[in-house]
């Protein structure tokens, strides 16, 4: 079975004033009908190689804007 991967743009998290570590962010985004058209329209794929440890994976992307990641993102 292929794992389910959900994406959430960090800009949405920031605009809404949500804590990036809050596990409810993906549910909040669903309730607000916030779908990520950029990921869906452009058929975005993960650039890392790995296998999720669970059947469901939530990814926050565009987190490069966080100050503590500035020197770690390539």
C-alpha positions in Angstrom: 0.0 0.0 0.0 1.3 3.4 -0.9 1.5 5.8 2.1 -0.7 8.9 2.1 1.3 12.1 2.0 -0.2 15.5 2.9 1.5 18.8 2.3 1.0 22.1 4.1 2.8 25.3 3.0 4.6 27.0 5.9 3.3 30.3 4.6 -0.2 29.2 5.5 1.0 28.2 9.0 2.7 31.6 9.4 -0.2 33.6 8.0 -2.6 31.9 10.4 -0.3 32.4 13.4 -0.2 28.7 14.0 2.6 26.9 15.8 4.6 24.9 13.3 4.8 22.0 15.7 1.1 21.8 16.4 -0.2 18.4 15.0 -3.6 19.9 14.4 -2.5 22.2 11.6 -3.3 19.8 8.8 -6.8 19.3 10.2 -7.3 23.1 10.6 -6.2 23.6 7.0 -8.7 21.0 5.8 -11.5 22.6 7.8 -10.7 25.9 6.2 -10.7 24.2 2.8 -7.0 25.1 2.2 -5.8 22.8 -0.4 -2.4 23.2 -1.8 -2.9 23.7 -5.5 0.8 24.4 -6.1 1.7 20.9 -5.0 -1.1 19.3 -6.9 -1.0 21.4 -10.1 2.8 21.1 -10.5 2.9 17.4 -9.5 5.5 18.1 -6.9 7.6 15.2 -5.7 9.8 14.7 -2.7 13.5 15.2 -3.4 14.6 12.9 -0.7 14.8 9.2 -0.8 13.3 7.3 2.1 10.5 5.1 3.3 7.9 6.5 5.7 7.6 4.6 9.0 3.8 5.0 8.9 1.0 4.8 6.4 0.4 8.5 6.7 2.9 11.4 6.4 2.4 15.1 6.9 5.0 17.5 5.4 5.3 21.2 6.0 7.2 22.7 3.1 8.7 26.2 2.6 9.9 26.1 6.2 13.2 27.5 4.9 11.9 30.8 6.1 12.5 29.8 9.7 15.5 31.7 11.1 17.1 28.6 12.6 17.0 26.8 9.2 18.7 29.6 7.2 22.2 27.9 7.3 20.8 24.4 6.9 18.7 24.6 3.7 20.4 24.0 0.4 
